[in-house]
Amino acid sequence: MERFGDLIYDKEKEEKVLGEKHTPFIEAPGRVGRDESFEVAIVVGKEVPHPNTIEHHIKWIQVFVKEDGRPFNPIHVATFDLGPAYGEPSVKFKMKLKRSSTIHVIEYCNLHGIWEASKKIEVG
């Protein structure tokens, strides 16, 4: 049986199959204080801009956190719904963490499917 997770692409697969950039780039500090607000920026196509036309665009970006030591993960943090042609696949928001966690980002390209990236954030 095929699992949904098998349909999600990452940077390793991107380098093998596409010239354009689909893997989300996560910009965030590597260490933060407990309950300290910090900024997270996510860009799809940081090195090579992703097309943004009606025919080919990023439809949404979702952010989840896998919190260390939590029995059930992930925790949904945010969803950004993007329209074609006028918006750009780049978002910024602020968040807080109570424990060291991994931020997981998935995004959907209407032509090339779902792509993911992650970044570990230490709390302390």
C-alpha positions as CSV (number, residue, x, y, z in Angstrom):
1,M,0.0,0.0,0.0
2,E,1.4,3.4,-0.9
3,R,1.6,5.9,1.9
4,F,0.8,9.6,1.4
5,G,4.3,10.5,2.8
6,D,5.8,8.7,-0.2
7,L,4.3,11.4,-2.4
8,I,6.1,14.2,-0.7
9,Y,9.3,15.5,-2.3
10,D,12.4,17.0,-0.6
11,K,15.6,18.8,-1.6
12,E,17.3,15.5,-2.5
13,K,14.6,14.6,-5.0
14,E,14.5,18.2,-6.3
15,E,18.2,18.0,-7.3
16,K,17.5,14.9,-9.3
17,V,14.4,15.9,-11.2
18,L,13.9,19.6,-11.6
19,G,15.8,22.7,-12.5
20,E,13.4,25.0,-10.7
21,K,13.4,25.3,-6.9
22,H,10.4,23.9,-5.0
23,T,11.9,22.9,-1.6
24,P,10.8,25.5,1.0
25,F,13.7,27.4,2.5
26,I,13.2,28.1,6.3
27,E,14.9,31.0,7.8
28,A,14.8,31.0,11.7
29,P,17.3,31.1,14.5
30,G,18.9,27.8,15.6
31,R,18.4,28.6,19.3
32,V,15.7,30.6,21.1
33,G,14.6,31.2,24.7
34,R,11.6,29.4,26.1
35,D,8.4,31.3,25.2
36,E,10.5,33.9,23.4
37,S,8.8,35.2,20.2
38,F,11.0,34.8,17.1
39,E,10.5,35.3,13.4
40,V,10.2,32.5,10.8
41,A,10.5,33.3,7.1
42,I,9.7,30.7,4.5
43,V,10.5,31.1,0.8
44,V,9.9,28.8,-2.1
45,G,12.4,29.4,-4.8
46,K,15.0,31.4,-2.8
47,E,17.9,30.7,-5.2
48,V,15.8,30.4,-8.4
49,P,12.3,32.1,-8.2
50,H,9.4,29.8,-8.6
51,P,7.0,30.7,-11.4
52,N,3.8,32.4,-10.2
53,T,1.2,32.1,-13.0
54,I,-2.3,30.7,-13.2
55,E,-0.8,27.6,-14.9
56,H,2.1,27.1,-12.5
57,H,2.1,28.4,-8.9
58,I,2.5,27.6,-5.2
59,K,-1.1,27.2,-3.8
60,W,-0.3,26.8,-0.1
61,I,2.4,26.6,2.6
62,Q,1.8,24.8,5.9
63,V,3.9,24.9,9.0
64,F,4.0,22.2,11.7
65,V,6.2,21.6,14.8
66,K,7.5,18.3,16.2
67,E,8.1,19.1,19.8
68,D,10.8,17.1,21.6
69,G,9.3,14.9,24.3
70,R,5.7,15.3,23.3
71,P,3.8,12.0,23.0
72,F,1.8,13.1,19.9
73,N,3.2,15.2,17.1
74,P,3.0,17.2,14.9
75,I,1.4,20.5,16.1
76,H,-0.1,22.6,13.4
77,V,1.3,26.2,13.6
78,A,0.0,27.9,10.4
79,T,-1.4,27.7,6.9
80,F,-0.9,30.3,4.3
81,D,-3.2,30.1,1.2
82,L,-1.7,31.8,-1.8
83,G,-3.3,32.8,-5.1
84,P,-1.7,32.7,-8.5
85,A,-0.2,35.7,-10.4
86,Y,-0.2,38.4,-7.7
87,G,1.2,36.8,-4.5
88,E,4.7,35.4,-4.1
89,P,5.5,32.2,-2.3
90,S,7.2,34.0,0.6
91,V,5.8,34.3,4.1
92,K,6.9,35.6,7.5
93,F,5.3,35.1,10.9
94,K,6.3,35.0,14.6
95,M,6.0,32.0,16.9
96,K,7.1,30.7,20.4
97,L,8.4,27.4,21.6
98,K,8.3,25.8,25.0
99,R,10.7,22.9,24.1
100,S,13.3,22.2,21.5
101,S,11.5,21.3,18.3
102,T,11.8,20.7,14.6
103,I,9.8,23.0,12.3
104,H,8.4,21.1,9.3
105,V,7.2,23.0,6.3
106,I,5.2,21.5,3.4
107,E,4.1,23.4,0.3
108,Y,2.0,22.5,-2.7
109,C,2.9,23.4,-6.3
110,N,-0.1,22.9,-8.6
111,L,2.1,21.1,-11.2
112,H,4.8,19.4,-9.2
113,G,3.1,18.3,-6.0
114,I,4.0,18.6,-2.3
115,W,7.5,19.5,-1.1
116,E,9.0,19.6,2.4
117,A,11.8,21.0,4.5
118,S,12.6,21.0,8.2
119,K,14.8,22.9,10.6
120,K,15.7,22.1,14.2
121,I,15.3,24.9,16.8
122,E,16.9,24.4,20.3
123,V,15.2,26.0,23.3
124,G,17.3,27.0,26.3
